[in-house]
Amino acid sequence: MSTTAIFGSYVLVRRDGAQEVLRDHWVLVEGRRIAAVTPSRPEAAEIHDRPGRFVLPGLLNLHNHCFSEAVARSHTEDGHGREGGRSIVYTVLLPLTKTGLAVLSPQERLAIARLGILQLLKGGAATVMEPFRNGLPEMFEAAEAMGLRFYGAPYLFSTADAKAGPDGTVRYAGDDGAADLATWNALHARWEGRAEGRIRLAMSPHATDTCAPDLLRACAARARELGVPITTHLAQSEDEVATIRARHGGRTPAEYLDWLGLLAPDLLAAHCIASTDDDLRLMAARGASVLNCPRVFARAGRTAAFGRFAEHGIRTLVGTDGYNMDLLAELNAASLISKVVSGRAEIAASPALIDAVTWEAAAAIRRPDLGVIAPGAAADLTVVDLTHPHLQPLREPRRALVALANRANVDQVMVDGRLLIDRGAYLHGDEAAIVQAGAAAIERIWDLPEARAALT
Ligand SMILES: [Zn+2]
């Protein structure tokens, strides 16, 4: 069995249910498990003895879109591509990914997936939950080949061709729900548990306004039969709230999901920015989790404040949503935006934000072996180099991590006992080739006439 010992000037562990930072400890990995956390240097075949590192559990980034947000990149900033300040989900992201998937070859789709996963790993993530269109099964291939721990979440839509009218209302065109559930089941049969269990699936009805009640009920029943997590988009915009209220007897999107039995501890709901305080109280009571991705909303001048959800007692996690997959910078944004919105400096403190991508994230997907450094846990680690000039001098490493660090400081990422990133570089492929191939495939979408019209 392979053995690896990694030295941390700081090692994040848990004691009596709370975070604790150990000084000058070693993490010993045997095979795919953490064997020990010890102050003395252990025997190991491979030794990483680099002082100044902060050894964290492998970070969990549970909301991301490698493909759709890559299409938006460098096109939708500064208000470009937005009609009347509206969300770009139904005007840009969904239409272009649908067309894009149809015109690209499987090799091009794989190239985009590989580029996205490279960015995720270099952004500090060891585990990713990724909702994507079910015409992109190459996401699974790329995740398996590149070594990431991966919860693939192929979408289910009542209509895969959702279009928003000038009033923002999403209209249905056809019924794809049964076909999407069949596709999801086929992907589950093929991929669940692959790569020694690193590849898993989540049930992924796209959103409240693209999924009708019968589909949402069927998704929940199937997910609970299999014991897989459920993830969806919830209250992403005021337009969605208005659509659901009109369609479903005045219910808010959260009430709509509750009516259908989806608001429960196995639900991870992305965004919730247009949720009312009553909605958030309901979510807290039901034990559902919020996936907070503050930067994609900040891009549009909208606030998605971690602190607002957390203060309602909701398990609140942080994900990157695919636009900029720097998970450390996302924590920084979650901190700053929460403080600005609340006018309080103490809100969204560093330990809570670190929990949001470690312990609490693992709990939300019922994985007690993840998100923690302890004997017996999975050997997933994210190691941050705190020796960079902008991180010195240093007193409290968790505060430095959230307030001052970014992805350029990610030194190592280990998944399942295998080092994927070392000294900041991907070890198992040519980064330049991955970048070139992925970017070229995205540029093919940008060259489509409909992309030229939508992306200005
Ligand atoms: Zn999303």
Residues whose N, C-alpha, C, O or C-beta is under 5 A from the ligand:
A	BS01	ZN	A270
